[in-house]
């Protein structure tokens, strides 16, 4: 049975156990070193690469006597990152041993600063484990190429799950928590860019009894930052219009929707950073001040989608409106300027058919005088 040397994220034992699908026996793993190699962060990525280095030694972990199933699971996990196995000699407390190492494909990643396992564990460890839990659900069902395409959204969904544990201000009068729910089964009947999760659960009822096992299908989406740009000097807002598949699939005759600027919050990014980035990408705007309107679920009965909604102060002269969007995301976005009175007419006449827009507009109606007084 082969031995594998891990120099990067799989040194994190909780992650290694998720990938292997089993617990590790203490005697099956040991600290090890690989001479004449150094470990660096892959530029722009939350994982490391290894490279030859005459005077450096790469610390790591050796896992011994891995089974054929273990290797298959590891190959599946690493295959999506363009890594392949090569045999090397490592040093352990028992002396020199032969082991195999996952090396990156030549020129696939650019080396950045030296990589630190403790720093990675603090910033990315929990999210990476959550991503691996979903990824390994596809073992034996998806190819490495399919996983490569899906992985950015797998990471985004994992980031959402981590954020949900840290940033929930909701009030629950019942006092019930996640601990009052029992997971029975989880399936992924559909997963590409987005995914559908099928949860089978039991939960505590208000009479104190346990419910029967129920199935609930959930659309697993990412968190989003939503921004209504407002110019308090000119007393106007910017709205954007673009084609939306949701109204189209509902058979709406007006699938081009007037809405605030919005976009997905990337892993490792704060909602405020995402708001600033999206305003620049979708409308070429530089925001001067963000005011939080709400953080809330969009449709909690069927979706994980969660909104961070802002009114953002910005300079909105006539020349700022136009056409924008990222070609890489097939975005075709046109921006428009509306004075405050016209905005509220759209809300009152039900012509504003986008919930975050209505929410942000109503917030602005309450705080407009204060914002204008400070401008």
C-alpha positions, 0 to 999 in steps of 0.5 A: 500500500502506498504512502503519500506526503502532503505539504499543503492543505491536506496537512489539515487532518479534518480536511484529509479525513473528509477527503478520505471519507474516514477517520485517521488512526494516529499511527497511520500519519506522521510528521515528515520533510521533503528536502530541496523543496519549498512551499509557496502560496499559489498566486491569487489562490487559497492553496499552496504549490511546491517547487524545487529549492536547493537550500529549503526543506518543505515540512509536511505530513505522511499518510501510510498504507493508504488503500486503493479507495483512499488513493482514488478519493485523493486523486479525485479531490486533487484532480480538480486542481491539476495536480498529479502524483510523483515519487520522492524520498522524504525524511521522518523520525524513522529515517528515509522513506519513499512516498508520493507527492501531488505536484502541480502541472507545470506553469499551471500556477504562479508561486507567490509568498511562502505559505503558512499552514497556521495562517491558512487554517485561520483564514481558509480551513473551515471554509475548505472543509465545508467545500470538501464535504460537498465536493466529495459527494460527487466522487464517482459521479463527476469528472475532474473537468466537471469539478474544475468548472463547478469548484468556484461555486462550491467554494462560494456555497462553502463560504456562505455556510461559514458566514451563516455561523458568524453573522446572524442577527436574527431574533427567534422568539421560540429560542429554537436553534440548529441544535433542534434539527436532526440531519437524516440525509442529504442529496445533491440531485442537481449541481452545476453552477448552482445546485439543488440540495435535498435535505431529509430532516427531523425538527423539534415542534412547538409541542415539544415532540419530534416531527416526522422525517420531512424532505425539503428541496433547497436552491443553494445560492451564494450571498449577495451584496445589493447597492442602491447608489444615491446622490444626496446633493442631486437627490437622485438614484441610479438603477440598472436594467438587465435580462433576468432568467427568473422572470423569464422562466415565470413567463413574465412579459417583462424579463428585463428588470429594473433593480439596484446594483447587485453581485455575489460576495466572493469567498474571503470578501466582506459584503462591503468589499463586494458592494464596492467592487460590484458598483465599479464593475456594473456601473463604473461608480466609486462609492463614498459611503455605505449605509446598511439597509438590511441583511436578510434571506430572500426566500427562506422557504426554498433558497439559501440566498442571503442579501446584504442591502445598502444605500450607498452615497455616490456622485451621480452626474448625468454623464454617469449613466450608460452601458456596462457589465463584464463580458466574461459573465455575459453581462449586458447592463444599462444604468438609468438615473431617477430623481427621488420623487420618481423612484417613490412613484415607481414603488407606490405604483408597483412598477418597482418589481424587485424586492431589494429595490423596494426595501432600499427605496423605503429605507431611503425615504426614512433617512433621506433628510438626514443624508441630505443634511450631511451632504 
